[in-house]
């Protein structure tokens, strides 16, 4: 028998105020909900529990890094499922492209290769981002990685929207150059 349902909105408010215990409790409770959500949807697509767990972790990371953007206008669970839906859609789009024209016998091998390649690519990207000056790195991190809007990133950085767009454009060009130099 499980205990009473915690007040997720209260946990989120406490988490936003810096209560680490409330933050852990919030993420722990949401992880159970997210795991069920992703497993049921991915099962229909023929995907396994490993992919569901990856999506749970991605979503929890997004919740952790974006909790400051939660304004209480919607229930925490609705806000969480909104983020989860985007993560799932991105995941399905990514895998739809990589699975196209793959013989069914090659799927397991391809999935293992993709997992290792994605981890290497992520590490390489973060190393390359670290080489950029802050005025080019932060707009990319805020908009392209964290998913903030141009206006939100501009407000966070104390810059104009145009300056953030220019920073992203110049940063992406510099990032592409750094990454192309790093590849053999």
Residue pairs with C-beta under 8 A, 6 or more apart in sequence:
6 25
6 29
8 26
8 29
8 30
8 75
8 76
8 77
9 72
9 75
9 76
10 22
11 22
11 23
11 25
11 26
11 29
11 76
12 26
12 67
12 70
12 72
12 76
13 72
14 22
14 23
15 22
15 23
15 26
15 67
16 67
16 68
16 70
23 64
23 67
26 76
27 60
27 63
27 64
30 60
30 63
30 76
30 77
30 80
31 56
31 60
33 77
33 80
34 55
34 56
34 59
34 60
34 80
34 84
35 52
35 53
35 56
37 81
37 84
38 51
38 52
38 53
38 55
38 56
38 84
38 88
39 49
39 52
41 88
42 48
42 51
42 52
42 55
42 88
45 92
47 95
51 91
54 91
55 84
55 87
55 88
55 91
58 87
59 80
59 83
59 84
59 87
62 83
62 87
62 147
63 80
63 83
65 146
66 83
66 146
66 147
69 148
69 152
70 76
70 79
74 82
86 147
98 110
98 114
99 107
99 110
102 110
124 179
124 182
125 179
127 182
128 175
128 178
128 179
128 182
129 137
129 140
129 141
129 175
130 137
131 178
132 140
132 171
132 174
132 175
132 178
135 167
136 167
136 170
136 171
136 174
137 171
138 153
138 157
138 167
139 153
139 157
139 164
139 165
139 167
139 168
139 171
140 167
140 168
140 171
140 172
140 175
142 148
142 152
142 153
142 156
142 157
142 164
143 149
143 150
143 153
143 164
143 168
144 168
148 156
150 161
150 164
150 165
151 161
153 159
153 164
154 160
154 161
154 163
154 164
157 164
159 167
